[in-house]
Amino acid sequence: MKIELGRCLLRERLAEAGMTVEELAQGMLYRTERIADFIDNKRVMSLKNAISISHIVGCQVDSLYELIPATAAGSRE
């Protein structure tokens, strides 16, 4: 089944981990603005970034975004 990415759930995962955006940015060696862009859906994480973030935050990669079946998102194959 094809999946579309919905809203970024990074803010929720950070809260569950008791981490701040600044702490994640330090762990990723990124500016906080880049992490904020992920959270605000201004930028989509690459798979490489999502894997790194999931390791730092302690969550599964697929829990970083809402996952929407493509048919429910109105997509066509």
N, C-alpha and C positions, 0 to 999 in steps of 0.2 A: 504494500500500500504506500502510495506517495504521501509525503508529509510536508506541510507548509509550516514555516516558523511564525508563531504568533508573537505576543509580547515577551520581552526579555524579563526573566524572573531573577536576575542577579541580585537585585536589592533584597529580595526575600531570602535568598540563599546566604547573603552576607549577614543578615539579621540572625538567621538560624545558627550561623557559625560564630556569632559575636564579634564579627570583624567590621572594620570601617572600609570605606572606599580607599582611603589613604593607605591603609595597611595592605590591601590587595594591590594597589598601584605600586607600592614598594616591592612587593613580592614578584610582580611582573616586570619590574623595571620600566614602568610606563608613567606618564603624567596622569594625574587624577582626572584630567579632562577626557582622556581616552576611555577610561573606565566609565565615567559619567555618560559618555556618548553611547556605550553599550547599554547602560541602564535606561537611558532615555530613548532607545530605539533609533538613534541617529546613525548608528553603525552596527553592522552585524559581525559577530565574532567569527573569525576563521576557525576551522576545526582545530588547528594547532593552538590557538588562543583559548578556545573552549576547553580543550584537554588540560592545558596548564592551569586555567582558572579553577576547573573542577578539582584538581589535585590540591591546590592551595586552600580552597574553600572547604573541601571535604564533602563533595557531593557528586552525583552522577552527571555526566555530560548532558544527557537528555533532560535534566531538570533545570537547565539554565534558560530554557525558552518554553513557552506554551507550544505544544505540538498539536497541529490541527490537521485532520485527514483532508487531503486535497479536495475531495468531493464536497466536504462541508465548507471549504474556503472558496468554493465557486471556481476552482481551477479546472482546466481541461487538459487532457493528455495529448 
